[in-house]
Amino acid sequence: MQNRTSDFLAKHFEYILDALPDGVFISDVSGITLRVNRMYEQLTGLRQEDIQGKQVRSLVENGIFDRILNPEIVRTGKPATHVQQLQNGKKLVLSGFPVFDESGTLRLVVTFVRDITMITRLNDQMEEQRQLIDHFHKQMAYISNERSKALTPVYASPAMQEVVNMLLTVAPTDASVLILGETGVGKDVFARLTHGRSDRKDKIFLKVDCGGISETLTESEMFGYMPGAFTGASSKGKAGYFELADGGTVFLDEIGELPLSMQTRLLRVLQDGEIMRVGGSRSSKVDVRVIAATNKNLAECVEAGTFRRDLYYRLNVATVTIPPLRERPEDVRPLVGHFLQQYSAKYGKRMAIMEIALTILSRYQWPGNVRELQNMIHGLVITHKGSHISPRDLPAHITQDNRQDHAYTDAILTGGRALKEIMGDIERDFLQQAIALHGSVQKVSELFQVDRSTIFRKIQKK
């Protein structure tokens, strides 16, 4: 009975091999290929008649595949597993097993073969996605850090307090906000403040520079596009800014630069909460809050026909105007202190500014507003060698600006005071700031080579 069963299995051995779901490669101890099954042929494209009787080492030498298991298993007598790559780039996982006869002598090596090309490809794609997610998380961490720094505007003037109060009132609502003001007054800071005090604060805040996008790309960038919508379009399509910011806030900076064609599409977002991708045939809902800003007079733009009247009314629900820095000189001091601290920390320096220099800065007209002040302080921290910024360290156009009626002269050479008294004030101011900067009278005494008793006398003298 056993012999009949064995004969029956032997007769149908090839059919059994071909029925297996894995590829099978059988070789002898010398490395000669004896048999492969149908699945192996399908996986590799190699036919039985092409490789039968071939030495496995010669198959590697001829570049058919890059590695084999037979020699290792013959040498060790133990199973082995490796990944093999074919000429066509396909990757296979090989699981080889030794086959012994009844006396324990190794006779054959049977290798099972599975295609892992797709799995490898998926792993590669997952790794790419992981890297993208890591990059996204880093960006979000940076954005969150920047946002947290920008949520507290720096000011001391009643005019700016009114602006902040207004924005804090409308922030919890979903009303559109229009922020007006000259270039450099910090409109983006107050847009972030509004978002940060809203119910959307944990969602994305997306700033769009309407004047910085090519007119030919504005539509596809803002509203996205379908696959193959135009020449050069991605085959996968692309989401626009409003889709990316769904649930959050879109800040349209310099909205006065937006082309009329885009104003029409933006109006649909505000009225119906819908967008349609370029090349698309169906609209989709988006939930975004719009904050817009411009340095233009939109009412005049409406009359000139460069801005849609209905869009202007839709945006003009809550409007705030940020006054230029020249109209709020009391904000200069806290802003200087803020930027000086920020950049000193960034570059590992300890710097202070003299009172007389602050007086000069407060009287300057600041045509570039807060941005000009920030860039000036940034430059001073980078280039200044000492620890104190004095009037002579300030840019020449600030100290010599005729529009401020010679602030430096007004501050020092007004007359009516003795020179000794003026110099005493300057010394006292300098020493007080030096002590605040370096932390002790002893340190100042060593740095500036002056007795401690002299320092005490000069800072107490009125």
C-alpha positions as CSV (number, residue, x, y, z in Angstrom):
1,M,0.0,0.0,0.0
2,Q,2.8,2.4,0.9
3,N,4.7,1.6,-2.3
4,R,1.5,2.3,-4.3
5,T,1.1,5.7,-2.5
6,S,4.7,6.6,-3.1
7,D,4.4,5.7,-6.8
8,F,1.2,7.7,-7.1
9,L,2.8,10.8,-5.5
10,A,6.0,10.4,-7.6
11,K,3.8,10.2,-10.8
12,H,2.0,13.4,-9.9
13,F,5.1,15.2,-8.4
14,E,5.3,17.8,-11.2
15,Y,1.6,18.6,-10.9
16,I,1.9,19.0,-7.1
17,L,4.8,21.5,-7.6
18,D,2.8,23.5,-10.2
19,A,-0.1,23.7,-7.8
20,L,1.9,25.5,-5.1
21,P,1.3,29.2,-4.7
22,D,5.0,29.9,-4.2
23,G,7.8,29.6,-6.7
24,V,10.0,26.5,-6.2
25,F,13.6,26.2,-7.3
26,I,15.2,22.7,-6.8
27,S,19.0,22.2,-7.1
28,D,21.4,19.4,-6.1
29,V,24.5,19.7,-3.9
30,S,26.7,20.6,-6.8
31,G,24.5,23.6,-7.7
32,I,22.9,22.2,-10.8
33,T,19.3,23.4,-11.4
34,L,17.0,20.4,-11.5
35,R,13.4,21.7,-11.5
36,V,11.4,24.9,-11.2
37,N,7.6,25.0,-11.0
38,R,5.1,27.1,-13.0
39,M,4.8,29.8,-10.3
40,Y,8.6,30.3,-10.4
41,E,8.4,30.8,-14.2
42,Q,5.7,33.4,-13.7
43,L,7.5,35.2,-11.0
44,T,10.9,35.4,-12.8
45,G,10.1,35.0,-16.5
46,L,12.7,32.2,-16.6
47,R,11.5,29.0,-18.2
48,Q,12.2,25.4,-17.1
49,E,14.0,24.5,-20.3
50,D,16.2,27.7,-20.1
51,I,17.7,27.0,-16.7
52,Q,17.4,23.2,-16.2
53,G,20.9,21.7,-15.9
54,K,22.5,25.1,-15.4
55,Q,24.9,25.8,-12.6
56,V,23.4,28.3,-10.2
57,R,26.8,30.1,-10.0
58,S,26.8,30.6,-13.7
59,L,23.3,32.1,-13.5
60,V,24.7,34.7,-11.1
61,E,27.7,35.3,-13.3
62,N,25.5,35.9,-16.3
63,G,23.5,38.5,-14.4
64,I,20.2,36.5,-14.3
65,F,19.9,37.3,-10.6
66,D,22.3,38.7,-8.0
67,R,22.5,36.0,-5.3
68,I,21.7,32.3,-4.6
69,L,21.2,30.2,-1.5
70,N,22.5,26.8,-2.7
71,P,26.2,27.2,-1.8
72,E,25.5,28.5,1.7
73,I,23.0,25.8,2.5
74,V,25.3,23.1,1.2
75,R,28.1,24.5,3.3
76,T,26.1,24.9,6.6
77,G,23.4,22.3,6.2
78,K,20.9,24.8,7.6
79,P,18.0,26.8,6.2
80,A,18.7,30.4,4.9
81,T,16.7,33.4,3.7
82,H,17.8,36.3,1.5
83,V,16.4,38.8,-0.9
84,Q,17.2,38.3,-4.6
85,Q,17.0,40.9,-7.4
86,L,16.4,39.9,-11.0
87,Q,17.7,41.7,-14.1
88,N,14.3,43.5,-14.5
89,G,14.5,45.0,-11.0
90,K,12.0,42.6,-9.5
91,K,12.8,41.6,-5.9
92,L,12.2,38.1,-4.5
93,V,12.5,36.7,-1.1
94,L,14.2,33.3,-1.1
95,S,13.7,30.8,1.7
96,G,16.0,27.8,1.2
97,F,15.9,24.4,2.9
98,P,18.3,21.4,2.9
99,V,16.9,18.0,2.0
100,F,18.6,14.9,3.5
101,D,18.2,11.2,2.6
102,E,17.6,8.4,5.1
103,S,21.3,8.2,5.9
104,G,21.5,11.9,6.8
105,T,23.4,12.9,3.6
106,L,22.5,16.2,2.1
107,R,21.0,15.6,-1.4
108,L,19.0,18.6,-2.5
109,V,18.3,22.3,-1.8
110,V,14.7,23.4,-2.2
111,T,14.2,27.2,-2.4
112,F,10.7,28.8,-2.1
113,V,10.4,32.1,-3.8
114,R,8.0,35.0,-3.2
115,D,7.6,38.3,-5.0
116,I,8.2,41.2,-2.6
117,T,8.6,44.0,-5.2
118,M,5.2,45.5,-4.4
119,I,5.9,45.2,-0.6
120,T,9.3,46.9,-1.1
121,R,7.7,49.6,-3.2
122,L,5.0,50.2,-0.5
123,N,7.7,50.3,2.2
124,D,9.6,52.9,0.1
125,Q,6.4,54.9,-0.3
126,M,5.7,54.6,3.4
127,E,9.2,55.9,4.2
128,E,8.7,58.8,1.8
129,Q,5.4,59.5,3.6
130,R,7.1,59.3,7.0
131,Q,9.7,61.8,5.9
132,L,7.0,64.1,4.6
133,I,5.1,63.8,7.9
134,D,8.3,64.5,9.8
135,H,8.9,67.5,7.7
136,F,5.3,68.7,8.1
137,H,5.6,68.3,11.9
138,K,8.8,70.3,11.9
139,Q,7.1,73.0,9.9
140,M,4.1,73.0,12.1
141,A,6.3,73.2,15.2
142,Y,8.1,76.2,13.7
143,I,4.8,77.8,12.7
144,S,3.4,77.2,16.1
145,N,6.5,78.7,17.7
146,E,6.3,81.7,15.4
147,R,2.6,82.1,16.0
148,S,3.0,82.0,19.8
149,K,5.6,84.7,19.5
150,A,3.4,86.8,17.3
151,L,0.3,86.5,19.4
152,T,1.4,89.3,21.8
153,P,1.8,92.6,19.9
154,V,4.3,95.0,21.4
155,Y,2.9,98.5,22.0
156,A,2.3,101.2,24.6
157,S,0.0,103.7,22.8
158,P,-3.7,104.1,23.4
159,A,-4.2,103.9,19.6
160,M,-2.9,100.4,19.4
161,Q,-4.8,99.4,22.5
162,E,-8.0,100.3,20.6
163,V,-6.9,98.2,17.6
164,V,-6.2,95.2,19.9
165,N,-9.5,95.6,21.7
166,M,-11.4,95.7,18.4
167,L,-9.7,92.5,17.2
168,L,-10.2,90.7,20.5
169,T,-13.9,91.5,20.2
170,V,-14.3,90.1,16.7
171,A,-11.8,87.2,17.1
172,P,-14.2,84.6,18.6
173,T,-16.7,85.1,15.7
174,D,-16.3,83.8,12.2
175,A,-16.7,87.3,10.7
176,S,-14.3,88.3,7.9
177,V,-11.8,90.9,9.1
178,L,-10.2,93.6,7.0
179,I,-6.9,95.0,8.3
180,L,-5.8,98.3,6.8
181,G,-2.4,100.0,7.2
182,E,0.8,101.1,5.6
183,T,3.4,98.6,4.5
184,G,5.4,97.4,7.5
185,V,3.0,98.3,10.3
186,G,2.6,94.6,11.3
187,K,-0.7,93.6,9.7
188,D,0.3,89.9,9.8
189,V,1.0,90.1,13.5
190,F,-2.6,91.3,14.2
191,A,-4.0,88.7,11.8
192,R,-2.3,86.0,13.8
193,L,-3.6,87.5,17.0
194,T,-7.1,87.3,15.6
195,H,-6.7,83.7,14.6
196,G,-5.0,82.8,17.9
197,R,-7.9,84.1,19.9
198,S,-10.5,82.4,17.8
199,D,-12.1,78.9,18.0
200,R,-9.9,78.0,15.1
201,K,-6.7,78.6,17.0
202,D,-5.7,74.9,16.9
203,K,-6.2,74.7,13.1
204,I,-4.0,75.9,10.4
205,F,-3.3,79.6,9.8
206,L,-2.3,80.0,6.1
207,K,-0.8,83.3,4.9
208,V,-1.2,84.0,1.2
209,D,0.7,86.8,-0.4
210,C,-1.7,88.0,-3.1
211,G,0.9,90.2,-4.6
212,G,3.6,87.5,-4.7
213,I,1.9,84.9,-6.9
214,S,2.1,85.0,-10.6
215,E,-1.3,86.0,-12.1
216,T,-1.2,82.9,-14.3
217,L,-0.7,80.6,-11.2
218,T,-3.0,82.4,-8.8
219,E,-6.1,80.4,-9.6
220,S,-4.5,77.0,-9.4
221,E,-2.6,77.9,-6.3
222,M,-5.6,79.3,-4.4
223,F,-8.2,76.9,-5.6
224,G,-6.2,73.8,-6.7
225,Y,-6.5,71.8,-9.9
226,M,-7.7,68.5,-11.2
227,P,-5.3,65.9,-12.7
228,G,-4.1,67.0,-16.1
229,A,-6.0,70.3,-15.9
230,F,-3.3,72.1,-17.9
231,T,0.1,71.5,-19.4
232,G,2.6,70.7,-16.6
233,A,-0.1,69.9,-14.1
234,S,0.5,67.0,-11.8
235,S,-1.1,63.7,-12.7
236,K,-2.5,63.5,-9.2
237,G,-3.9,67.1,-9.1
238,K,-3.3,69.5,-6.2
239,A,-5.2,71.0,-3.4
240,G,-5.4,74.8,-3.2
241,Y,-4.9,77.0,-0.2
242,F,-8.5,77.0,0.8
243,E,-8.7,73.2,0.9
244,L,-5.4,73.0,2.8
245,A,-6.8,75.5,5.4
246,D,-10.2,73.8,5.7
247,G,-11.3,74.4,9.3
248,G,-8.7,77.1,9.8
249,T,-7.9,80.7,8.7
250,V,-6.7,82.0,5.4
251,F,-4.9,85.3,5.7
252,L,-4.9,87.1,2.3
253,D,-2.2,89.7,2.6
254,E,-2.2,92.6,0.1
255,I,-5.6,91.6,-1.2
256,G,-5.7,94.8,-3.2
257,E,-3.3,93.1,-5.6
258,L,-5.7,90.2,-6.3
259,P,-6.8,90.1,-10.0
260,L,-10.5,90.7,-10.7
261,S,-11.0,87.2,-12.0
262,M,-9.8,85.8,-8.6
263,Q,-12.0,88.3,-6.7
264,T,-15.0,86.7,-8.3
265,R,-14.0,83.3,-7.1
266,L,-13.1,84.6,-3.7
267,L,-16.6,86.1,-3.4
268,R,-18.0,82.6,-3.9
269,V,-15.9,81.3,-1.0
270,L,-17.2,84.0,1.3
271,Q,-20.8,83.8,0.2
272,D,-21.3,80.0,-0.2
273,G,-18.3,78.4,1.4
274,E,-17.5,76.6,-1.9
275,I,-14.5,76.2,-4.2
276,M,-14.0,74.5,-7.5
277,R,-10.6,73.3,-8.7
278,V,-9.3,74.3,-12.0
279,G,-10.5,71.7,-14.5
280,G,-13.1,70.5,-12.1
281,S,-16.9,70.2,-12.8
282,R,-18.1,70.0,-9.2
283,S,-17.8,72.4,-6.3
284,S,-16.8,71.3,-2.9
285,K,-17.5,72.8,0.5
286,V,-14.8,74.4,2.6
287,D,-14.9,75.9,6.1
288,V,-12.4,78.8,6.3
289,R,-12.3,82.1,7.9
290,V,-10.9,84.9,5.8
291,I,-8.7,87.7,7.2
292,A,-7.6,90.2,4.5
293,A,-5.1,93.0,4.7
294,T,-4.0,95.8,2.3
295,N,-2.0,99.0,2.2
296,K,-4.4,100.3,-0.4
297,N,-7.5,102.4,0.0
298,L,-10.1,99.8,-1.2
299,A,-12.9,102.3,-1.3
300,E,-10.9,104.2,-3.9
301,C,-10.1,101.0,-5.7
302,V,-13.8,100.2,-5.9
303,E,-14.5,103.6,-7.5
304,A,-11.6,103.1,-9.9
305,G,-13.0,99.7,-11.0
306,T,-10.0,97.6,-9.8
307,F,-11.8,96.0,-6.9
308,R,-15.2,94.5,-6.8
309,R,-17.8,96.4,-4.8
310,D,-19.6,93.3,-3.6
311,L,-16.3,91.7,-2.4
312,Y,-15.4,94.9,-0.6
313,Y,-18.7,94.9,1.2
314,R,-18.3,91.2,2.1
315,L,-14.8,91.8,3.5
316,N,-15.7,95.1,5.2
317,V,-17.6,93.4,8.1
318,A,-15.0,94.2,10.7
319,T,-12.4,96.7,9.7
320,V,-9.4,97.9,11.7
321,T,-6.8,100.4,10.7
322,I,-3.3,100.2,12.2
323,P,-1.8,103.6,12.5
324,P,1.7,104.2,11.2
325,L,4.5,104.2,13.7
326,R,5.2,108.0,13.2
327,E,1.7,108.6,14.7
328,R,2.4,106.5,17.8
329,P,6.0,107.4,18.9
330,E,5.3,105.9,22.4
331,D,5.5,102.5,20.8
332,V,9.1,102.9,19.6
333,R,10.6,102.2,23.0
334,P,8.9,98.9,23.8
335,L,9.5,97.8,20.2
336,V,13.2,98.6,20.4
337,G,13.4,96.7,23.6
338,H,11.6,93.7,22.2
339,F,13.7,93.5,19.0
340,L,16.9,94.1,20.9
341,Q,16.2,91.3,23.3
342,Q,15.1,89.0,20.4
343,Y,18.2,89.5,18.3
344,S,20.7,89.7,21.2
345,A,19.4,86.2,22.3
346,K,19.6,84.9,18.8
347,Y,23.3,85.9,18.3
348,G,24.4,85.3,21.9
349,K,25.1,88.9,22.7
350,R,24.2,91.2,25.7
351,M,23.3,94.6,24.4
352,A,21.5,97.7,25.7
353,I,20.6,101.1,24.2
354,M,21.3,104.5,25.7
355,E,18.3,106.6,26.7
356,I,19.4,109.5,24.4
357,A,19.5,107.1,21.5
358,L,15.9,106.0,22.3
359,T,14.9,109.6,22.4
360,I,16.3,110.1,18.9
361,L,14.5,106.9,17.6
362,S,11.2,108.0,19.1
363,R,11.4,111.3,17.1
364,Y,12.2,109.7,13.8
365,Q,9.4,109.5,11.3
366,W,9.8,105.7,10.4
367,P,8.6,105.7,6.8
368,G,9.1,101.9,6.7
369,N,7.2,101.6,10.0
370,V,7.8,98.7,12.4
371,R,9.6,96.6,9.7
372,E,12.2,99.4,9.2
373,L,12.7,99.6,13.0
374,Q,13.1,95.8,13.3
375,N,15.6,95.6,10.4
376,M,17.6,98.5,11.9
377,I,17.9,96.8,15.3
378,H,18.7,93.5,13.6
379,G,21.6,95.2,11.7
380,L,22.9,96.9,14.8
381,V,23.0,93.7,16.9
382,I,24.9,92.0,14.1
383,T,27.5,94.7,13.4
384,H,27.9,96.6,16.7
385,K,31.1,95.7,18.6
386,G,30.2,97.2,22.0
387,S,27.6,96.4,24.5
388,H,25.8,99.7,24.4
389,I,24.2,101.5,21.4
390,S,24.7,105.2,21.5
391,P,23.5,108.0,19.2
392,R,26.6,107.8,17.0
393,D,25.9,104.1,16.3
394,L,22.5,104.9,14.7
395,P,22.2,105.1,10.9
396,A,23.1,108.6,9.6
397,H,19.7,109.1,8.0
398,I,18.0,108.8,11.4
399,T,20.3,111.2,13.3
400,Q,20.4,113.7,10.4
401,D,16.8,113.7,9.3
402,N,15.7,117.3,9.0
403,R,12.0,116.3,9.3
404,Q,12.6,115.5,13.0
405,D,14.0,119.1,13.6
406,H,17.4,117.7,14.6
407,A,16.3,115.4,17.4
408,Y,19.8,114.8,18.6
409,T,20.4,118.6,18.9
410,D,17.0,119.0,20.6
411,A,17.8,116.3,23.1
412,I,21.3,117.6,24.1
413,L,21.9,121.1,22.9
414,T,18.6,122.7,23.9
415,G,20.4,125.2,26.1
416,G,19.4,126.4,29.6
417,R,21.3,123.6,31.3
418,A,25.0,123.5,32.4
419,L,27.2,121.2,30.4
420,K,28.2,119.5,33.7
421,E,24.6,118.7,34.4
422,I,24.0,117.3,30.9
423,M,27.1,115.1,31.1
424,G,26.1,113.9,34.5
425,D,22.8,112.7,33.1
426,I,24.5,110.9,30.3
427,E,27.0,109.2,32.7
428,R,24.2,108.2,35.1
429,D,22.1,106.8,32.2
430,F,25.1,104.9,30.8
431,L,26.1,103.4,34.2
432,Q,22.6,102.3,35.1
433,Q,22.1,100.5,31.9
434,A,25.6,98.9,32.2
435,I,24.7,97.6,35.6
436,A,21.4,96.2,34.3
437,L,23.2,94.5,31.4
438,H,26.2,93.0,33.3
439,G,24.4,92.3,36.6
440,S,26.7,94.0,39.1
441,V,28.6,97.2,40.0
442,Q,31.8,95.1,40.4
443,K,31.6,93.9,36.8
444,V,31.0,97.4,35.4
445,S,33.9,98.7,37.5
446,E,36.2,96.1,36.0
447,L,35.0,96.6,32.4
448,F,35.1,100.4,32.4
449,Q,38.0,100.8,34.8
450,V,36.3,103.1,37.3
451,D,36.1,102.8,41.1
452,R,32.9,101.3,42.6
453,S,32.5,104.3,44.8
454,T,32.6,106.6,41.8
455,I,29.9,104.5,40.1
456,F,27.7,104.7,43.2
457,R,28.2,108.5,43.4
458,K,27.4,109.1,39.8
459,I,24.3,107.0,39.6
460,Q,22.9,108.6,42.8
461,K,23.7,112.2,41.8
462,K,20.6,114.2,40.7
